[in-house]
Amino acid sequence: MKIGILTGGGDCPGLNPAIRSVVYRASDYGDEVIGFEEGWKGLIEDKKRPLTIKDVEEIINYGGTILYTSRTNPFKEEKGPEKVVETLKKNNVDALIAIGGDDTLSVALKLHKMGVKVVGVPKTMDNDLSETDYTFGFFTSVEVAVDALNRLRDTARSHKRIIVLEVMGREAGWVALYTGIAGGADWILIPEEKPDYDKMCAHLKKKFDEKGYALVVVSEGIEIPLEATTEVDEFGHTLLQKRGVHEYVANVISQKLGISTRSAIIGHIQRGGPPTVFDRILATMVGVKAVDMLHEGDFGKMVALSGNRAIAIPLERAVQKQKLVDEEWIKFMRIFEK
């Protein structure tokens, strides 16, 4: 079998271990692997490279993706889907593995309905894909954010300030939730809840009076009463980096409490660097399972993590809704706001 593989959407730690495991597992079957560069763009423009064990054996600890990535949506390009199919036929690709988040997997589902033999591998730092317990990239992202929060605690304590840390999370607050709990933040703001700034500030004042500083973790996608940028990517997502959420929240705190308040955003630092051990193992598991699924004829499905097992679930189920922070997790989060 000749297997095509691509990585689409934003990069995150774990992509290279996933690519590596696909190549290793494919070798067990005697398969040939060809990598398409820059996500779906590589299939539209026929940008490719062969992948052998020699090419991937040392990339397990590398961040990013050796295949590069982009947010190209072939269904927004003139004859994009037709070009994708044509490239696959031209290169004699029997089946495709698409590694990405909900946008990449939504494209994979549409192509599957056009007859392309495809299996999806989920990746997202936001951990917002339904039907899977976790996605690789998430825990590395949280580790980076917690490290940043630990460092901000030192300076907040030294200067007797309140500091707001903005982390990634467009519509799901999992990164902020885990970061805030693991890092001991005094308040956490997530997109699933409308911010109650009066309640937040009352609590921050109490904590500041007790210990001389306070820390807030906020998701980039929380509701703020400002006009968001009208700039969007090819999948219609607003470019959140221009909203200035951390600055807005810091200003609210400063104005309400009259306490010196600073803000920070780690942004793309969360995307880079070596993946954690957990993300390396998870990425390796799902990569191996993806190849097995191709040989079992499980097309139009996505690899999902269920407990400690990699399983196959329909792509349609995987992309029909996002996995958001539910009420049970919100109650758990509030336990530590005392």
N, C-alpha and C positions, 0 to 999 in steps of 0.2 A: 504494500500500500504506500502511496505517496501522500504525505500529510503536509498541509499548509498550516502555518501558525502566525498569528498577529497579536499585537498588544495595542489596545485602543483607549482613548480618554486620558485622564491625568495619570502621571506615573505614580508609583508607590513602591515601597520596599516589599520585595517578594516576587516581583515580576521575573527577574532573572532566575531565581530558583525554580519557578514554575516552568520556564522555557527549558531549563536544564533537565528537569525530570521528564518532560515530554520526549526530549531527544534520547535520553537513556532508556526509557521504557519502549520507545519505538524501535530501538536497536534489538530488543528482545524478540520482536516480531519480524525483524529483517526489513523494517520500513525505512523509507527515505523521508527526510524532513526538510522542508523549504520554508524559510522565514520571510514574510512580507513586511517591509519596513514602513514605519509611520502609520500604523493602523490600517484603516480601510483605504487610506490614500495609496498605500503600496499595492493594493489590489486594483485600484482604478488606473494607476500609472504603471503597473507591472514592475515595481521596484522590489527586488527580492535578493536573497542570498541563501546558499545551502547551509544547513546546520548539521555538524557532526559532533561526536563526543569531544573531539579535540577542541572544537570551537567553544564548548560550553562547560567543560569540566572544572574550570576555575572561577565561575561566575556566581557561585552560590552565596558569597558574602558581598556581592556588589549591589548597590542600590540602582534605581532606574531600570532601563531596559535596553539590552543590546540591539533590539529591533527598532528602537525609537518609537515614538507614538505621536498621535495627533487627535484632534477632535473632529476629524473629517466625517461627514455623514453622507454616504453615497446616494441616499435618497433625496438629498438637496442638490446634488450635482446633475448636470445634464447627462442623461443616459448612464448615470452612475451604477445602478444595479446591473445593467447589461454589461458594462465594462468589467465589473467584478466577476461575473459569470464567464465572460470571455477570457479573462486572465487565468482563471482556474482551469479552463479547458485547454488553453494554450500551453500551460505548464504541466498538463496531465495530472493535476491534483485530484486525488480521489475523495478526500475529505478535509475539512477545515476545523481548526481549533481557534476560537476567538476568545481572547482573554481581555476582560474589561468589566466596566460597571453597567448600570442599567441602560445607558445609551448604546454602548457597544453590543450588549446582549439583545436589545430591541432590534437592532439592525440584523443581527444573526438570526433572530426569529423570522423576520420578514424574508430574508434570503432562503431560510429553510422552507418557507411556504412557496418559494419559487423553484424549489427542487434541489437546492444546495445541501449537501450532506455536511452538517455542522454540529459541533458540540461547544457549549459555552463553559468558560472557566471564570468564576466571579472574582473580581478584585475591586475593592473600594476602601479607602481609608475611613469613610463615613460609617461603614458597617450597616448600611441601610438597605441591603438587598434582602428581600423576604425569602423564606424557604431555606435559609442556611443560617446556622448558629453564628458563625463568624466568617469574615473574609480576611485574607492575608493583606497586610498593610496596616490594618487597624491597630493592632497592639504595638507595632513599632511607632506609629504616629502618637499613640498615647504615651509611650515611654519618653519620646522627645518632648512632648508637652509637659509631662510631669517634671522632667529635668528642668525645663524652663521655669516652671512654677516654683520649684525649690530654690532656684537662683534669685527669682524675684522676691521670694520671702526674705532672703538675706538683706536685700537693699531696702525693702519696705520696712523691715524692723529697724534697720540702721537709721533711716530718715524719718521714722514715725509717719508713714504714709499709707494710703490705700492704693493698691495697684490692681488694674484690670488686665487680664490676659485674654486675648481673642484667639480662638482655635477654629479649625475647619469644622464644617457641618452646615450644609445648605438648608436642609429641611429636617434632618434627624440630628438629635443632640447627643449621640452616643459618645463622641470624642470628648465633649465638654463634661458629660456626666462622669465618665471613667477618670478623666484627668482631675476633675474637682474632688472626687471621692478619694482617689489614690494620693493626690497631692495635698489633701487637707484644706481645700479652699473654704472660705467662710460663706460664699454664696455662689450659686451656679445658675446661669441663664441659658435656657435651651429653646429652640424654635417651637417645640410642642406646647409651650406655655406662654401666655401673654405676660410680659414683664409687669410685676407689681413693684414699681420703684419706691413707693413710700414704705412698703413692708421691707424691701431690701435695705433701704437706707437706715431704717430704724434698727435693723439687726446689725448692720455694719458699724453704726455708732456704738452699740453695746459692745461689740467685739473690740473696736478701737479703744474704747475706754478701759477695757479689761487688759489688753496686751500691748497697746500702742501702735498697732498696724492691722491691716485686713487685706484679704486677697479675694478677688472675684474672677471666675472663669466664665466666659461668654462664647456661645456659638456664633459664627459669622452670619448665620441666617435668621437671627431673632428679629422680631417685629420692632421697628423703630419708626417714629413719626416724621420721616424724612422721605423725600422723593428718591427712589432708587435710580441708579443709572439705567438708561434705556439701551445700553450696549448689551448684546447677547451673543452667545456662541452659536455654532451651527445646529445645536439641538434646542435652541431657544432659551437657554439658561442665562439669567442675569449675571453680569460680571460683579460678583460680590465684593471684590477687593476695593472697589471704589465707594463703598457705602460708609466706611469709617465707623463701624459699630463700636469698636473699643474706645474710640475717642468720644463718641456720643455718650456711652455709659459712664465714662470717667467724668465728663462734664456734668451730667446729672448728679452724680455723687458729690462732686465739688461744690455745686451750686446749692444743693439741699443741706449739706453738712458743714460746709466751710472748712473742710479738711483737705490738706494737700493730697491730690490724687494724680496718679500717672497711669499710662496705659501702654501696652505692648502687644504686638502681633507677631507670631512666629511664621505664619504663612507657609511658604514653600519649603522652609527648613523641615517641616513635618514630612515632606515627600522624599527627601534624600537620605543618604546614609545606609549603612548595612542593616538588613532586616534582623529582627530579634530571632532567637532560636525557635520560638513558637511559630513565627511567620515563615521561617525557612521550612520547618516540618510541614506546616499546613499547605504551603505552596507546592511542596514536593508531593504530598498526598494527592492533591487535586490534579496535578499534572499527570501523574501516573494513571489516575482513574479516568482522565479524559481520553487517553490513548486506548485504554481497555474498552471504554464505551464505544469508540469508533469501530473496534473489532467485533463488538457485540451488536452493532447496528443500532445503537441508542442515539440516533440523530435527532436533532431538534430538542435536545435536553441540555441541562446544565449540571455540573458537578456541585453538590452541596455538602456541607458538613453537618452531620447529625450525631451529636455526642462525639465519639472518637472515630466515626466511620465516614468515609466519603461515599455518597450515594448519588443516584441519578434522579433528577426531577424535571418535569417539562419546562422548557423555557417560558412558555405562556404563563405558567404559575409564578415563575421567578420574577417576571417584569411587570406583572399586573398591578402591584402595589408596593410601596416602600415599607420597610420595617422601621417604625418610629418608636421612640421611647414611650412606653405605656404608663398607665396610672400606677401600677405596682412599683415600677422603677422610680417614678417621681416620688412616691411615698418613701421609698428606701433612701432616696437622695436627701429628703427633708429631715431624716433622722439626725443628720450631722450638722444641721443648722441650728445650733443651740449656743 
